[in-house]
Structures are given as structure tokens and as C-alpha cells.
Amino acid sequence: MKVIVLGAGVIGVTTAYYLAKAGHEVEVVDRQAGPALETSFANAGQVSPGYASPWAAPGIPQKAVKWLMMKHPPLILRPQADPAMLDWLVRMLANCTASRYAVNKARMVRVAEYSRDVLKALRADTGIAYDERTGGTLQLFREQKQVEAAAKDIAVLEQYGVGYEVLDRQGCLRVEPGLAGSAARIAGGLRLPGDETGDCQMFTTQLAAMAEALGVRFRMGTIIHGLRVEGGQVASVETGAGTIRGDRYVLAMGSFSPILGRTVGLRLPIYPVKGYSITAPIVAPAKAPVSTVLDESYKIAITRLGDRIRVGGMAEISGYNTTLSPKRRDTLAFCVNDLFPGAGDTAKATFWTGLRPMTPDGTPILGQSKLGNLTINSGHGTLGWTMACGSARVVADLISGTPPDIDVSDLGPERYA
């Protein structure tokens, strides 16, 4: 079959690759000049299935009030007269219960664990390299109450057989020696040794080249105007370069998926949640992180990528706004310098922002839409890099008529009906 993939971020490119491996004729359409130039470009670098957790959790509404008042807030809310924003916030608040959190986290861990295994197999098969490390993730707790609150996450990790270590301060210093130079309070940590790190943009660019070698055609710099629907099916994609037709279509446009979806009557509760990152050169390797450290207080990840440190995080709800705020850069620099003083030169860091496609329950949307030949692969939030390979394999299997390796019956858009 001829399959048209809409979007050339890490989700779209991995989908195209696995569709081509399954024997399909594939075309990828994207407005950017190359792959992974938006949300996939400079994310935090984590492949963290063990830390796959929904933001909608018990106690989050109360914590949000505190976060908004912090000097270095992990959450920034800029209310707008936007019905989509209000709808998304209401739906997210409805998921902030213990029962919904357990269901949503279980779904996310299922997809993320599978995806990590698929990524490992891809790496073994192709030799793809992307400044990857397999040193795990350390979730760092500055306060004892954070250590105690981790119990609910540990219960889900045990349920799914995900390896973990609960560490005290000395244990944290053992796995991340660079923390020894920090004066910050460290109450303990939760280490997930099965997690990985890597440069998402580097990975996506290399995989796109591999996909091209398999026959995938990339139509870059092509603006998508809309979909033409006939008889309950997508008949074509209307673009600035003309009409593109296929047998099947995959919507993988991240935060822009719901905008295109609305033009054909699809209501996808995906909303852009803005994140920021800085990338600083390492100047003292012994003081730098070994892998990824996730600062639970500030919701910021600090990751070693080759000779660079990537610092990413925060959640700004402000619509489709990509303005770079100096205050957010200050927060990222503060966090890395507080935990790993002298490790990187933050004065020379590059500064970036991207729009994460978030669903209100945290779980991506994987499955058929009400348009019979349109499959959704979107809404991965902060875990697009973590879930990319597994989600792509699932979509390729669905389109090929092959039962996926994991249960995806509860991941489709119909769950929001």
C-alpha cells in the first residue's frame, strides 16, 4: 500500500521507517526543511520508560498553585480566551485522581517499555549512533516528602517488572559522582537503570537517511493545507506543492495534529505545552552528569550528550507561542549549576523552545480514527523520544493488518468519546 505520513519529527520518521520495513510505499510530508526541526530538535534527551508518568496526578492542582509562585517555576500558565485550552485543562483536572493516575501510568509504561525494547533492536540491527548512553535515569529528590511520594510510582514499576533502585544521598553520589560538588540538599533518589539517553534530532536525521535508502520519499518544505474526505475516507492531502494521494494516511504532526484534525471533524484533545532547553559545552567532564538526572523539585532533566549537557524541562501553557523567555533560560542555568557546578559553560549555551503535544491523560493517541484510512500517532507529550519506536511499530503493524506486540485497544481516540 502507499502510505502518506504527515509530519517528519521523531514520530513521523520512525513511523515511515517501520512502514517501509513492512514493505509499504511511503511518503513523508512536512513544512520544515529537514526532519526533527521542531519539538524533536533539542528535547531533554531522555529515553525514560521507567519515568513514564502522567502529569495529571493526585495533588497536582494544589502543587500547581505553589509552583506558579516559585522563583524558578516548573509550571507557567498564561490564560487565554481559547476554548481548546480550557477544555484541555478541565479534562486534565478530571484525570487528577488516584484511580485515573494508575490507569494512565500503566498505559504509558506499557508503550514506553515496549518502545525501549524496539529501539534496542533497531540499534542492534542498524548500528545507528546518536550520542546514546545506557546509564539509566536518576530522579533526584531534594525533600523527604518527595521520597515518600515516590511509593505510588514504585508500585506501578513493580507491577510491570521495571527495575529500580531507591537511593539515599550517598547512593545518589555513587551513581552520579558530579553531584559531590553541589551544595544542594539531596534527600534521596529513585534510579531507573533501564533508561537511556541520546540526541533525538541526531537519531531522527540518521533514521530518515536509512528510511530514504529503503525507498521512503520525503517531501520537505511542503505546507499541508488540509485533507480531502470522500465517503468517510481520506481521499488526498492538499499541500502547497499540489495534491498527494495514498491508500492510507498517518497523522503524526504533534501539537498541530488537532488543528488539521478539526478541519475534517476529528476532535483530538491534544494541546501544546511549551518546554525549554539549553545545551552547554562540557568544560569539566569529571563534574558533569554520567547520564540523566531529573530534578523533581524543578521538573528539569539534566542529560549528558557526548561533549554537551542538555538541560530541559518546564511546562508553559500559553498556546502556540514559541517566544524565548530569558527567565526560563535563567531557571535552566540555575538548575544545572546548582547540581553540577562548573561542569558546563552555561554562558555559551544555546537556548531553544518546543511545543509538546500533550493529551489530558498523558497517554498518546495510537489507533484508527473515524476516517477509515487515517491512523493517529500523536499526543506523546514529553515522551515522544521515549515512545517513538514502539509507537511506530504499532502503527506499522495496524496498517499492515498484523496484531501489535502489545495491547493497544485502550490507546485510540475513541477513549475520549
Protein Blocks (a to p, Z undefined) as FASTA:
>chain_A
ZZddedjbfklmmmmmmmmmnopacddddfbfbehilmmmmgnhiacfklgccfbdghkl
mmmmmmmmpmbdcbdcdddddfklmmmmmmmmmmmcfklmmmmmmmmmmmmmmmmmmmmm
mmmmnopaehiafebpadddfbfklmmmmmmmmmmmmmnopacddddfklmmmmmmmlmm
pcbdcfbdcddfkbccddfklmmmmmmmmmmmnopacdehiacfbdcdeehiafbdcdfk
bccddfbdcddehjmlmmmmmmnopacdbddddddddddddfblklpcfbbcddfklopa
cddehjaccdeedjddebjafbdcfklmmmmmmmmmmmmghkacfklpccddddddddfk
opacedddfblkbccdehkljmlmmmmmmmmmmmmmmmnopacfbdcklmcmklmZZ
